[in-house]
Amino acid sequence: MTTPKGCMEGGNKVTEIQDWSAASPHSAAYVLWDNGAKNLYRVGFEGMSDLKCVQDAKGGSFYRDHCPVLGEQNGNRNPGGLQIGDLVNIDLDLEIVQSLQHGHGGWTDGMFETLTTTGTVCGIDEDHDIVVQYPSGNRWTFNPAVLTKANVVRSGDVAAGAEGGSSQFLVGDLVQICYDIDRIKLLQRGHGEWAEAMLPTLGKVGRVQQIYSDSDLKVEVCGTSWTYNPAAVTKIAPSGSAVSNASGERLSQLLKKLFETQESGDINEELVKAAANGDLAKVEDILKRPEVDVNGQCAGHTAMQAASQNGHVDVLKLLLKHNVDLEAEDKDGDRAVHHASFGDEGSVIEVLQRGGADLNARNKRRQTPLHIAVNKGHLQVVKTLLDFGCHPSLQDSEGDTPLHDAISKKRDDMLSVLLEAGADVTITNNNGFNALHHAALRGNPSAMRVLLSKLPRPWIVDEKKDDGYTALHLAALNNHVEVAELLVHQGSASLDVQNVNQQTALHLAVERQHTQIVRLLVRAEAKLDVQDKDGDTPLHEALRHHTLSQLRQLQDMQDVSKVEPWEPSKNTLIMGLGTQGAEKKSAASIACFLAANGADLTIRNKKGQSPLDLCPDPSLCKALAKCHKEKSSGQVGTRSPSQNSNIESLDECMVCSDLKRDTLFGPCGHIATCSLCSPRVKKCLICKDQVQSRTKIEECVVCSDKKAAVLFQPCGHMCACENCASLMKKCVQCRAVVERRTPFVLCCGGKGMEDDDDDDDDDDDDAADDDDDDDDDDDDDDLRSSNTMAGGSQDLLQPNNLALSWSSGNIPALQRDKDNTNVNADVQKLQQQLQDIKEQTMCPVCLDRLKNMIFMCGHGTCQLCGDRMSECPICRKAIERRILLY
């Protein structure tokens, strides 16, 4: 409420009504006290009042009941009657404007342009100041008293016809295009945009062909069709009006006058306009004149460009006969093929291609015709360009390829066509995003599905940006669930790749509380205890976020005692993840879900903090411990999925990975391949020893139910299954005494326990034999150990060398260490070879993109770097020509 001037409060008088803040007018009052002091008090500001009226004064020019209701929006009152979209001028002197601007945005030297230029109202702020945009692109804030609404200038005859017209447009209405080029450029932003080829239509009259859903108009004018902002045109005569009922002769004369091309005296301008209108006879007549320049320009465009954009094939063929320059550029660097692509004229592109036009030509924004066709959504033009061999992966000034543009425009049909034409998915733009990254960032699942189905190399799905982010990182960070599911299930993306901060996708999903992504990654068996650069696991992040949210909640609450402790139930913790959405308990729910799936509660970060150290809530700590305990108890006596996968991998042939291992190598005793691949193996793939014999493993000779799975030593035969082998004292194949049994898994390079018959025999001997026998056994043991530790060349030549190496408990570990060393050496060698290949194929300038542009000197770079160079970065020779690699 407000209080009128003159109210008395204990002998004190309200002297003035003021604004407590700019957003709350008439919400405070100045009070003059008996002692002469004057102070400002709230009267209605945010529903509060510091004053109480004792005696009402005589009513002024307004009354309390006439004031607006609290909370009621009064949006229909605009200062000065101005609305967004109105044209305004400043008609006051500079000194007056500067004084009025105090407290309304002020005045700067850059605002001098506003004194002589008409601007457009683009906003009204909360203080009712007016934001005006000018053709230069600058926006200035003004006091409404400074501005004067401008009158739209129209020609006399046209204005008379427009005065009686309706403000609504209908198909068939005659309209006149705005004369003012600066104004129409401003109005066309977001309404079809402005093209230089529209210049001949200024001031001309056209007919409305179509009205779009956003009220934009498609107008046929000067033989062409353009999209206009309704504010940029003026209605002359509606369809079905009196004008259309006039005599046919009178209407014909009127239209002829309206559409008649004014003779300017410039022969080149006449040629361009005739070509734009498709007037073949007039073009042919003009070309016969000796003074005409077939490459002459009008409004920055040639006749070839105008005809190409409007699809006048006959005019094009005529111009080609007169040796027109196909590569002539307008002020934006666009050539005829760019204009044809912009106008969706596939037939024109065919004519230009036969005439020798460069279909990979680039304008000043480094865009090819293919870029323009994709951005405009012209699928047929895209197919035509690709059929004629247009390069599908050239980059514009922002580094975007047509693939990037197709993803942004959500055109999966174009995406498929580009990929089928060999578009490179790995090319990154200036922000480091390749096509997969771009689709993940945009959250475009249909595009991601197309990309994954057509990936030339499956490992591209794990390509990193400069900051280490993969497509899965981006999907997890931005909560694009469908994209993440496609990457995990269809693309088989690596779940535990770390970025530069050593964060996995699970870290990012937990940090942002994206519960659906967390559930997806955990169920896909992402590692739960990966630590980032600070040593934090995803569980650390979840509990830290929960604690911070609790602290913020406590700060916002007036009565802390009313906070109810969170009591999670088992179903809510484990099964209910993802159903709570953006509720406050999502962080705690994520933490319990991680603990219930085996996250380590004791692992410490670099500050020495475990996850439980970050959780001051005792109820939540108990819940986490309970979840973890249930998970641990459920795993007792069971084999983990990773163990199952390891056993399955040991069973696969190391060469083809299709068939199971069934061939025993001699003399090493390892099983590494199937019978089909074994002839190609010269050295054992496990121990690297020379393969001297290959024996296919058959079924058990005793039970004939299972395959043989136990290697007998020292004979080296595998002829019995596990059940039957445990009962044998002698090999059923050679009748030799079985001293040691080696299981199938151990022969395949896995870990296992060996069955040592000598230990049992020695124990029996120790109990029954005398001291001499014990001495003999000791001597045998000493001899056996000395032969093993000597490791001489004679041992390597023994056919039962594997039995000797397995006679000591430490030797298998040494053998495995040796195998691991060999494997590590091979991995390092392959990594070095891969690095060498990368150095040969990567751009030597940016070191990020593949080398796909070669210079005449023989050196090369990527296309993006090569476009910016004038001399070779290797030999410093001037670049005469650039050749793109396909």
Buried (B, 14 or more C-beta within 10 A) or exposed (E): EBBBBBBEBEEBBBEEBEEBEEEBBBBBBBBBEEEEEEEEBBBBBEEEBEBEBEEEBEEEEEEEEEEEEEEEEEEEEBBBEBEEEBBBBBEBEEEEBBEBBEEBBEBEEEBEEBEEBBBBBBEBEEBBBBBBBBBEEBEBBBBBBBBBEBEBEBEEEBBEBBEEBEEEBEEBBBBBBBBBBEBBBBBBEEBBEBBBBBBBBBEBBBBBEEBEEEEBBBBBBBBBBBBBBBBBBBBBBBBEBEBEEBEEEEBEEBEEEBBEBEEEEEBBBBBBBBBBBBBBEBBBBBBEEEEBEBBBBBBBBBBBBBBBBBBBBEBBBBBBEBEBEBEBBBEEBBBBBBBBBBBBBBEBBBBBBEBEBBBBBBBEEBBBBBBBBBBBBBBEBBBBBBEBEBBBBBBBBEBBBBBBBBBBBEBBEBBBBBBEBEBBBBBBBEEBBBBBBBBBBBBBBBBBBBBBEBBEEEEBBBBBBEEBBBBBBBBBBBBBBBBBBBBBEBBBBBBBBBBEEBBBBBBBBBBBBBBBBBBBBBEBEBBBEBBBEBBBBBBBBBBBBBBEBBEEEEEEEEEEEEEEEBEBEBEBBBEBBBEBEEEEBBBBBBBBBBBBBBBBBEBBBEEEBBBBBBBEBEEBBEBBEBBBEBBEEEEEEEEEEEEEEBEEEBBBBBBEEEBBBBBBBBBBBBBBBBBBBBEEBEEBBBBEBEBEEBBEBEBBBBEEEBBBBBBBBBBBBBBBBBBBBEEBEEBBBEEBEBBBBBBBBBBBBBEEEBBBBBEEEBEEBEEEBEEEEEEEBEEEBEEBEEBBEEEEEEEEEEEBBBBBBBBBEEBBEEBBEEBEEEEEEEEEEEEEEEEEEEEEEBBBBEEBBBBBBBBEBEBBBBBBBBBEBEEBBBEEEEBEEBEEEE
